[in-house]
Amino acid sequence: MIRAGIIGITGYTGEELLKLLSNRDDVKITGLYGRSSSEERDLKDIYPGFAGLNLKVEPLNIRQIAGNCDVVFLALPHAVAFEIAPQLIESGVKVIDLSADFRLKIAAAYEKWYKVNHTAKDYIGKAVYGLSELNNKEIKNALLVANPGCYPTTVILGCAPAIKNKFVDLKGIVIDSKSGISGAGRKSALEYFKNEHPNFRAYKIAGSHRHIPEIEQELSNLSGEEVTVSFTPHVIPVERGMLSTIYINLRQDVKTSAVIEKYREFYKGGEFVKVLDEDVMPGIKDVVNANFCEISVKIDERAKRLVIVSVIDNLVKGASGQAVQNMNLMFGLPETAGLI
């Protein structure tokens, strides 16, 4: 039985983790915590739908958490995990951090993009980037997993087979991504549905979104050379779901059928990435509430370009579901446990 704790239970990802973990017979939720040392609250007062669990949200107490939990999920804002994660790890607790605090391998890059001093630099090198389809073996032995961001998940899974098979030009990669409003967090979502819905807009354009260095880092690792991307995110008028369309110029002539074959070979044996048949386009509704990434590829012969469409549920495969997938690997369980 895995004893699991969640710190940051009041956000979207905390709620999604609770949903996924509470239905399992091999996991016992032994601690729910807010973001600070606030007063104890009944879980049912926050989420009435979970009243049957009869759990409380307790004040943050690292010593108590370390004694009660085998693994802790940090569903916290950026720059909050610096102090918490090291204490838990030194106490022998495995940590899965859903923020960006340990994703970037160069502290200066984190500080540049997130505008805050990284105070746990010694733990950056100990963290494994938690994209299960690429780092399966490393995650199994990890004490600290840096859960990927939602946009990077769609992009990296969408690009990885093409980059590894070396039939694309790494210069001029263009990424057009669209996210349900829950990707911005509960507070922003409430403001959007109150003041903007059903608006559809781009934001943080021209290289200003914080997920850019994460995408470039992982694509560079895959290719063995530095990759720069043009990334434009959008908010769409739905609660959850994410779709990225990626344009990469070709290095050589290749047919769509051959690309599909390469993609399927790359993800062979994996349960959560589905490469679709030619001319079948994935939609957000196909993956909502599931831990799947669906990918479609098509060669634009006129423009000599590969077009990739990659979709996920930003709260599941883009956050909490992927975190549970990582937990399964860390504890030697089937990757699909509690997810299919």
N, C-alpha and C positions, 0 to 999 in steps of 0.2 A: 504494500500500500504506500503510495507516494503522498507525503504530507505537503500540501501546497498553500502558499500565501499569496495574496494580491495586495500590493500597495498602490493606491490610486483608484479605488473601487468606484468612485463617483463619475468617472469619465466614460465615454463610449467604449473604449478598449477594455476598461475594467469590467464593465457590464457584460461585454461579449465574452471575456474570459470566464466570468462567473457562469454564464450560460453553458459554455463548452465543458467546463470542469465539473459542474454540479450534476451532470448526467452520467458520470462515470463511476463504475464500481471499484476501479483500481486507484482512484484518487480521492483523498479526503481533504477538504478545505479546512485548514487549521488556523487560518488567520486572514481577516479582512481589515484593511487599514486605509484611512484617508491620507491626505497629503501632509498632515502635520500632527502635532500632539493635541488634537482637539478632543472634545468630550466623546464618550462612548455613545453610540446610537444603534438602535435596532435596524437591521438590514431592511425589514419590511417598511420602515418609514421612508427609505430612499427608493426601494424597488418593491412595491406591493406584490408584484408577480412572483417574487422569491420568498414570500412569507413562509412557505412550507419548509424552507431550509433551517429556520429558527437560528439564524446567525446574527452576530453583532459586528458592527464596524468599530474597531477599537482604536484608542490613541496609539500613535506611532511609538513603538518601543523596540529598539533593535535587539536588545538582549532577549526579550521575550520571543521575538520573531525567530531569532537564531535557534532557540530551544524548541520551538514548535514546528519548524518547517524544514523540509528537505530541499525545496525549491521555492524561490520567490519571484514573482513577476512584478516588474516595476512599470506600472502604467502611469507614468509621471511626465510632467512637462520637461523640456530640455533644461539641463544644468542643475537638476534636482538630485540626480542619481550619483553625483560625484562623491558625496559623503556616505550615502547609504550602501551602495554596491560594494565598496572595499570592506566595510565592516562585516557585511554578510559573508563575503567570500572568505575572509580570514577566520570566520566562525565555522567554516565548512559547509556553508549553504550554497547551492547552485543558484545562479542569478540569470534571469532572462530580462534584459532591459529593452523596453519598447520605444524608448526615446532615441535621439541621435547621439547621445553622449559618448558612446564607445564605437560608433560605426567608422568614423574617419581615423585612418592610421597615422596621420600627421596632426599633432596637437595644434600647430599654428594654423592649419587649414580650418579646423573646428573653430578656433578663436576668431578667425577672419570672417567666417560665414555666420556664426551664431553670436558674435559680438559679446563674448563673455570669456573670462579666464578659465582654462581647463585645470581644475585642481586635483585631478586624479590621473595624471599623465602616466604613472607607473602601471596603470591597469589597461591602458590602450592596447599594448602589445599582448596582453593576456586574453583579450576578447576575440572571439571567433565571429566573423560576419555570418549571421544566421539565415542565409539563403540555402535551404536544405538541399535543393536540387544540385547545387554546385559544391557545397562544403560539407557533405554528409559525414565523411569520416572525421573531420576536425570537430564537428559539433558533438559527436558521440563522446569525445574526451574533454569537452570544455567545462570549465567552471563558470565562465561568464560568456553569454551569448548576446551579441548586439543584433537585435531583431531589425531587419531591413525596413526602410520606409515603404509606403504604399506605392508611390510613383516609381521609385527605383525597382520595385519588384516586377511591375509590368514591363519596364524597359529592359532590365537585365535578362529576364527570362525570355523576352521577345528577341533580343539581339544575340544571346550567347552562342547558339548553334551556328549562326552565320559568321560570327567573328572567329570562332574556333576552327571552322572549315575554310577560312581565309578566301572566300569568294567575294567579299565586299571591301570597298574603299573606306577606310576609317576617317577620312576627312569629309566634313560637311554633313554629318549625321543630324537630321532634323527630327525632333520629337514633339508631337502635338498630343497633349494629354487632357482628359476631361474627367472630373471627379464629382461624385455626389457630395453634398455639403457636409456630411458627417466627417469628411476628411479634415475639416478645419477645426474640429472639436465641438463639444456640446454647446458652449457659449456662443460661438460664431454661428452654429447651425440655428439656434433659437433666434438670433438676431436676423439671420437671412430669411427664415420662414415668416418672421414678423414684418420685416421691412422691404424685402426684395422679391420674394418668390412670386412668379416663376422666372426670374431673371437668369440670363446665361451670359457670362462674361469671362474674359481673360484676366489674369492677375499676375503680378510679379514677373513681367515679361523681360526680355532682353538680358537674360543671364543673371537675374536677381533672386531666383528661388533657391532655398537652402538645400534642396535635394540634388542640385547640380553636382557638387563635389562628390557626393556619394555615387551617383551614376557614373561620373567620369573615372573615379577611383576603381570601381569594379570592372568597367569595360576596359580600362587600361590593364588591369591585372589579367583579364582574359586574353588580350591581344599581345601583351608584352611590349607595347609601345603606348606613348601618351595619346589619349583620346580627348577631344574637345567636342561638346555637343551644343546644339541650339535647342533649348527646351522652353516650351510655352504651355503652362497649365491653365485650365479653365474650370470654372464652377458651373455645373449643370443643375437644373431644377429637379433633382431627385435626392432622396435621403442618402442612399449608399450605392456603391458600384463605381468602377473606374475603367476607362478605356483609353489606351494609348495607341496612336498611329505613328509609326516610325518609318522614316525614309532614309535609305542608305544606298549610295551609288555602288554599282557593280564594278569589280575588277576584271571580270571575265564573263563571257556569255554563259548563261545557265537557264534551264527551263524551270518553270514553277514546280512541275512534278518531281524534279531532282532535288529541289530545295526542300520540299515537303518530306521527301525520303530522308534527307540529312537531318532534319529537325526531329523526325520520329526516332531515328537511330540515336540521336543525342539524348533524348528523354526516355529511351527504352528502359523499362523496369520501374519508372517513376509512376506514382499514382495520381499526382495532382496537376500535372501539365498535360493538356489535351491539344494535340496538333490536328486541326480540322482538315477535311477534304478540300480540294481545290474549289474555289468560288463559294465556299461556305463561310459566311462572315459571323463571328461571335458577337453577341449582344450582352449588355449588362445583366439583363434578366436571366440569362443562362447561368450565371455564377452567383447571384445574390444568395446570401446565407449559406454558401458552400466554400470550401477551401481550395477551389480549383482555379487554375489559370488556363484560359482557352486562347489559343493562338491560331491565326490565319496568316498565310504568306502568299504573296502574288508578285510575279515579275512584271514590271511595267516595261515592256520591250521597247516602246518608243522613246522613253526617257532613260533607258538602261539603268533602272533603279529597282531595288527590292523594297516592297511595301509590306510592313508587318503590322497586324492589328492584334493587340494583346489586352485581354480583359480579366479583371478580378473583382471580388468584393473587397473594397478597401478596408473594411473592418475585420474580415476573416483572413483570407490569404495575404492581405496587405497589412495585417497587424496581429490580432489575437489568435486566429487559426494557425498562422505560421508560427507563433510563439508556442502553441501547444504541440505542433509538429516537431519543433525543436526540443521541447521537453521530452517527447516520446523517444527521440534519438538519444538524448542525454541519459536516459534511464533504461536503455536497451529494450524498449518496447517497439512493437510494429509502428511504423511511421503513421499509419492510418488510424491508430487507436483514438476513439472518440471523435473522429473527423469524417468518417464514412459510415 
